[in-house]
Amino acid sequence: MALYQYKARNSRGDAVTGKVEAGSADAVASQLINSGITPIDIREIKAKQDAWGELFRRLGGGKPTLDDLILFCRQMYTLSKAGVPIIRGITGLADTTRNAVLSDILRNIRSELESGRELSLAMGQYQNVFTPLMISMVRVGENSGQLDTAFLQLSQYLELERDTRGRVKMALRYPTFVLVAISIAVAIINVFVIPAFAKVFKGAHLPLPWQTKLLIGISDFFVAYWPYMLVSLILIIMGVRYYVQTEHGRYRWDGFKLRLPVTGGIILRATLGRFARSFAMSMRAGVPLVQALTVVAYAVDNAFVADRILAMRNGVERGDSLTRTASSTALFPPLVMQMMSVGEETGAVDDMMDEVADFYEREVEYDLKNISSAIEPILIIAIGIMVLILALGVFLPMWNLTELARPH
């Protein structure tokens, strides 16, 4: 329930003001009219937020997660199927949702609905939260009178998306920890350990092997320039993030991710599985083919693949078949092209694309189970080379010191 402040006139025409708690502005108006009071202005009193919390939210903090959106779709499906009026349902969700940003968005959507706008148009104002696929599916559900089915399909799609992302993160967690540990170890060795050995070797006036000279040179560079290296690293990260946010940078970065060794193929198959699943869902919901390709292009979350999908849309608009335009993108293997062709010939493109999505999801799951065995040899070789250079650089001069220390 929210708190509303109202201005109204009573039966004698006197101005009255007050505050009342209700589910919506319409509910407040109904209460006032039933009491013989004519409302003039009704406004919701928003709770005061602390300055730091407001700044955090303005900078993008607290954005609804995939779990929040899944819960929202599940609840909207339940409410729509139960016949609860949409404004009342949105009001209840705004009051009970755990995410403050999503709660504010739902309240704004409720205000748009109360002014006569459609749900899809109101959601379209928050495309940083609701994807084009979600907005398009809601629009189709509104037009066909099957809004509950649209939210059910969206919740199932988002759950599959969450599971896929979770498996990818779990598979990459171990390599990431190892790389971070190696980086920290290298920094500590260069800044603290090697300088101590360098003083000993310098006092002994011994000829040093090239491995030791290399380690001391790198260590001296670290000790002398680490503040500049740290600032440069921060500037590079900020510059790369800014470049990736541009249209050209996003396209180049997304294309580069697909060419990475070991992980590039997994990312590509996961992206194509997302395309196939969302495309099948759009076709099954009755979205026109050209519009479905446009919506799905912005739902795959990869600018490089989206560009190829938009090229497919352009080919379909020119009169080419879906299979021929898909073949020209060079994204799909022959097996997938055959399944797509059969679906187009039989008029069951949505069923065939579901099969394609299942195929890619099985491939991704298999690759993720074996990614550790593919990455571990690379990490072991890198660690072995680092340990070998450190051992040779540190212990060879120490061996010479022990030789000098022996009595002759």
C-alpha positions in Angstrom: 0.0 0.0 0.0 1.2 3.5 -0.8 0.5 6.8 0.9 -1.4 9.5 -1.1 -2.0 13.2 -0.5 -5.2 14.6 -1.9 -6.9 18.0 -2.5 -10.7 17.9 -2.8 -13.9 19.8 -2.1 -16.7 18.6 0.1 -20.5 18.8 -0.5 -20.5 22.5 0.6 -17.7 23.4 -1.8 -15.1 23.9 0.9 -11.5 22.9 0.1 -10.2 19.9 2.0 -6.9 18.2 2.1 -5.6 15.0 3.6 -3.6 11.8 3.4 -4.8 8.3 2.8 -3.2 4.9 2.3 -4.5 2.9 -0.7 -3.4 0.6 -3.4 -3.7 3.2 -6.2 -4.8 6.7 -7.1 -8.1 5.2 -8.5 -8.8 3.6 -5.1 -8.2 6.9 -3.4 -10.6 8.6 -5.8 -13.2 5.9 -5.2 -13.0 6.3 -1.4 -13.3 10.1 -1.6 -16.3 10.0 -4.0 -18.1 7.4 -1.8 -17.6 9.8 1.1 -19.2 12.6 -0.8 -15.9 14.4 -1.5 -14.9 15.4 -5.1 -11.2 14.9 -5.6 -9.2 17.6 -7.4 -5.6 16.4 -7.1 -4.2 13.1 -5.9 -0.5 12.5 -5.6 1.6 9.7 -4.2 3.9 10.6 -1.3 7.2 9.0 -2.1 9.4 7.8 0.7 12.5 10.0 1.2 15.8 8.3 0.2 19.2 9.0 1.5 21.6 10.9 -0.8 24.0 8.0 -1.1 21.3 5.6 -2.1 19.9 7.9 -4.7 23.4 8.5 -6.2 24.0 4.8 -6.2 20.8 4.2 -8.1 21.4 7.0 -10.6 24.8 5.5 -11.4 23.1 2.2 -12.3 23.4 0.4 -9.0 20.6 -1.9 -7.9 19.5 -2.7 -11.4 17.0 -5.6 -11.5 18.7 -9.0 -11.9 17.7 -11.9 -14.0 16.1 -13.5 -10.9 14.1 -10.4 -10.3 12.7 -10.4 -13.9 11.9 -14.2 -13.6 10.0 -13.6 -10.4 8.2 -10.6 -12.0 7.1 -12.7 -15.1 6.0 -15.6 -12.9 3.9 -13.3 -10.7 2.4 -11.5 -13.7 1.5 -14.9 -15.2 -0.2 -16.0 -12.0 -2.1 -12.7 -11.6 -3.2 -12.6 -15.2 -4.3 -16.2 -15.2 -6.3 -15.6 -12.0 -8.1 -12.6 -13.6 -6.7 -10.0 -11.3 -7.0 -6.5 -13.0 -3.6 -5.5 -14.3 -3.4 -2.2 -12.4 -4.1 -3.9 -9.1 -1.6 -6.6 -9.9 1.1 -4.1 -10.8 0.4 -2.2 -7.6 0.8 -5.3 -5.5 4.0 -6.3 -7.2 5.4 -2.7 -6.7 4.7 -3.0 -3.0 6.2 -6.5 -2.5 9.2 -6.7 -4.9 12.6 -6.9 -3.2 14.4 -4.7 -5.7 13.9 -0.9 -5.1 14.6 0.1 -8.7 12.1 -2.4 -10.1 9.6 -1.2 -7.5 9.9 2.4 -8.7 9.6 1.3 -12.3 6.5 -0.7 -11.6 4.9 2.3 -9.8 5.7 4.4 -12.9 4.2 1.8 -15.1 1.1 1.8 -13.0 0.8 5.5 -13.5 1.1 5.0 -17.3 -1.6 2.3 -17.2 -3.9 4.6 -15.2 -3.5 7.3 -17.9 -4.6 4.8 -20.5 -1.4 3.5 -22.0 -0.8 -0.1 -22.8 1.5 -2.3 -20.7 4.0 -2.9 -23.5 4.3 0.9 -24.2 4.8 1.6 -20.6 7.5 -1.2 -20.3 9.1 0.2 -23.5 10.2 3.3 -21.6 12.6 1.1 -19.6 14.5 -0.8 -22.2 17.6 -0.9 -19.9 15.6 -3.3 -17.7 13.1 -4.9 -20.1 14.6 -6.3 -23.3 13.0 -5.8 -26.7 12.0 -9.4 -26.7 10.1 -9.0 -23.4 8.3 -5.9 -24.7 7.5 -7.5 -28.0 6.1 -10.7 -26.3 3.9 -8.6 -24.0 2.6 -6.6 -26.9 1.7 -9.8 -28.7 0.0 -11.1 -25.5 -2.0 -7.9 -25.2 -3.2 -8.0 -28.8 -4.1 -11.7 -28.7 -5.7 -11.7 -25.3 -3.1 -14.2 -24.0 -1.0 -12.0 -21.7 -0.7 -14.9 -19.2 0.8 -17.2 -21.8 3.2 -14.5 -22.9 4.5 -14.0 -19.3 4.7 -17.8 -18.8 6.9 -18.2 -21.9 9.0 -15.3 -20.9 9.6 -16.8 -17.4 10.6 -20.1 -18.9 13.0 -18.4 -21.4 14.6 -16.3 -18.7 15.1 -19.4 -16.5 16.9 -21.2 -19.3 19.0 -18.1 -19.8 19.9 -17.9 -16.1 20.9 -21.6 -16.0 23.1 -21.1 -19.1 24.9 -18.1 -17.6 25.3 -19.8 -14.3 27.0 -22.8 -15.9 29.3 -20.5 -17.9 30.3 -18.6 -14.8 30.9 -21.8 -12.8 33.1 -23.2 -15.5 35.2 -20.0 -15.8 35.5 -19.5 -12.0 38.5 -21.8 -11.5 40.6 -20.4 -14.4 39.8 -16.9 -13.3 40.9 -17.5 -9.7 44.2 -19.1 -10.9 45.0 -16.2 -13.2 44.3 -13.7 -10.4 46.4 -15.6 -8.0 49.3 -15.8 -10.5 49.1 -12.0 -11.1 49.2 -11.3 -7.4 52.1 -13.7 -6.9 54.1 -12.1 -9.7 53.5 -8.6 -8.3 54.6 -9.7 -4.8 57.7 -11.5 -6.1 58.8 -8.6 -8.2 58.2 -5.9 -5.6 59.4 -7.7 -2.4 61.2 -11.0 -3.0 63.6 -10.4 -5.9 64.9 -7.0 -4.6 66.1 -8.8 -1.4 68.0 -11.4 -3.5 69.3 -8.7 -5.8 71.1 -7.0 -2.8 72.8 -10.3 -1.9 73.9 -10.9 -5.4 75.2 -7.4 -5.8 77.3 -7.6 -2.7 78.9 -10.9 -3.8 80.1 -9.3 -7.1 79.4 -12.5 -9.0 78.7 -12.8 -12.8 74.9 -13.3 -13.1 73.2 -15.6 -15.6 70.8 -14.0 -18.1 67.8 -15.4 -16.2 68.8 -13.5 -13.0 69.5 -10.3 -15.0 66.0 -10.6 -16.6 64.3 -11.0 -13.2 66.3 -8.2 -11.6 65.5 -5.9 -14.6 61.8 -6.7 -14.4 61.8 -6.2 -10.6 63.6 -2.8 -10.8 61.0 -1.7 -13.4 58.2 -2.8 -11.1 59.7 -1.1 -8.1 60.4 2.2 -9.9 57.3 2.5 -12.0 54.5 0.6 -10.2 52.5 3.8 -9.5 52.6 4.7 -13.1 51.7 1.2 -14.1 48.8 1.2 -11.7 47.4 4.5 -13.1 48.0 3.3 -16.7 46.2 0.0 -16.0 43.2 1.9 -14.5 43.1 4.4 -17.5 43.3 1.5 -19.9 40.4 -0.3 -18.2 38.3 2.8 -18.2 39.2 3.5 -21.9 38.4 0.0 -23.0 35.0 0.1 -21.1 34.2 3.4 -22.7 35.1 2.1 -26.2 33.1 -1.1 -25.7 30.0 1.0 -24.8 30.2 2.7 -28.3 28.5 1.1 -31.2 31.7 0.3 -33.1 33.5 -0.8 -30.0 30.7 -3.1 -28.9 30.7 -4.7 -32.4 34.5 -5.3 -32.4 34.5 -6.6 -28.8 31.7 -9.0 -29.4 33.3 -10.3 -32.5 36.6 -10.7 -30.7 35.0 -12.7 -27.9 33.8 -15.3 -30.5 37.4 -15.8 -31.7 38.9 -16.4 -28.3 40.6 -19.8 -27.9 38.7 -22.4 -25.9 36.0 -20.1 -24.7 35.1 -18.4 -28.1 33.3 -21.4 -29.5 31.3 -21.8 -26.3 30.2 -18.2 -26.3 29.1 -18.5 -30.0 27.1 -21.6 -29.4 25.4 -20.1 -26.3 24.5 -17.0 -28.3 23.1 -19.0 -31.2 21.1 -21.1 -28.7 19.7 -17.9 -27.2 18.8 -16.8 -30.8 17.1 -20.0 -31.6 15.1 -20.2 -28.4 13.9 -16.6 -28.5 13.1 -16.8 -32.3 11.0 -20.0 -31.7 9.2 -18.3 -28.9 8.5 -15.2 -31.0 7.2 -17.3 -34.0 5.0 -19.4 -31.7 3.5 -16.2 -30.2 2.5 -15.0 -33.7 5.1 -12.3 -34.2 5.6 -11.7 -37.9 8.9 -13.1 -39.3 10.6 -9.8 -40.1 9.6 -8.3 -36.8 10.7 -11.4 -35.0 14.2 -11.3 -36.5 14.4 -7.6 -35.6 13.4 -8.2 -32.0 15.6 -11.3 -31.6 18.6 -9.4 -33.0 18.5 -7.1 -30.0 17.9 -9.9 -27.6 21.0 -12.1 -28.2 23.2 -9.6 -26.3 26.0 -9.8 -29.0 26.4 -7.0 -31.5 28.4 -9.1 -34.0 25.7 -11.9 -34.1 22.9 -9.3 -34.1 24.4 -7.7 -37.2 24.2 -11.1 -39.0 20.6 -11.6 -37.8 19.7 -8.2 -39.2 21.3 -9.2 -42.5 19.0 -12.3 -42.4 16.0 -9.9 -41.9 17.1 -7.8 -44.9 17.3 -10.9 -47.0 13.8 -12.0 -46.0 12.4 -8.6 -46.8 13.9 -8.9 -50.3 12.0 -12.2 -50.7 14.8 -14.7 -49.9 14.0 -17.8 -47.8 15.0 -17.9 -44.2 17.4 -20.9 -44.9 19.2 -19.1 -47.7 19.7 -15.9 -45.7 20.9 -17.9 -42.7 23.4 -19.7 -44.9 24.9 -16.4 -46.1 25.8 -15.4 -42.5 28.2 -18.4 -42.1 27.1 -18.7 -38.4 25.2 -22.0 -38.5 26.7 -25.5 -39.2 25.2 -27.8 -41.9 23.2 -29.8 -39.4 21.4 -26.7 -38.1 20.8 -25.5 -41.7 19.1 -28.8 -42.6 16.8 -28.5 -39.5 15.9 -25.0 -40.5 15.2 -26.0 -44.0 12.9 -28.8 -42.9 11.1 -26.4 -40.6 10.6 -23.9 -43.4 9.3 -26.5 -45.8 6.8 -28.0 -43.2 5.7 -24.7 -41.8 7.0 -25.7 -38.3 9.9 -23.2 -38.0 9.2 -22.7 -34.3 9.4 -26.4 -33.5 12.6 -26.8 -35.5 14.2 -23.7 -33.9 13.4 -25.2 -30.5 15.3 -28.3 -31.6 18.2 -26.1 -32.7 18.2 -24.4 -29.3 18.2 -27.8 -27.6 21.1 -28.9 -29.8 23.2 -25.8 -29.0 22.3 -26.0 -25.2 23.5 -29.7 -25.2 26.7 -28.6 -27.0 27.3 -25.8 -24.5 26.7 -28.1 -21.5 29.2 -30.7 -22.9 31.8 -28.0 -23.6 31.4 -26.5 -20.1 32.0 -29.9 -18.5 35.2 -30.2 -20.4 36.5 -26.7 -20.3 38.6 -27.3 -17.2 40.4 -30.1 -18.9 41.1 -27.8 -21.8 42.3 -24.8 -19.8 44.3 -26.6 -17.1 47.2 -27.7 -19.4 47.6 -24.1 -20.6 47.6 -22.8 -17.0 50.0 -25.5 -15.9 52.5 -24.7 -18.7 52.3 -21.0 -17.9 52.9 -21.6 -14.2 55.7 -24.1 -15.0 57.5 -21.5 -17.2 57.2 -18.9 -14.5 58.5 -21.2 -11.8 61.4 -22.4 -14.0 62.6 -18.8 -14.7 62.3 -17.9 -11.0 64.2 -21.1 -10.0 67.0 -20.6 -12.5 67.2 -16.9 -11.8 67.4 -17.2 -8.0 69.1 -20.6 -7.4 71.9 -20.4 -10.0 73.6 -17.4 -8.4 73.0 -18.9 -4.9 74.8 -22.1 -6.1 77.7 -19.9 -7.1 77.7 -18.3 -3.6 77.8 -21.8 -2.0 80.7 -22.7 -4.2 82.7 -19.6 -3.1 81.8 -20.3 0.6 83.3 -23.8 0.5 86.8 -24.0 2.0 89.5 -24.8 -0.6 
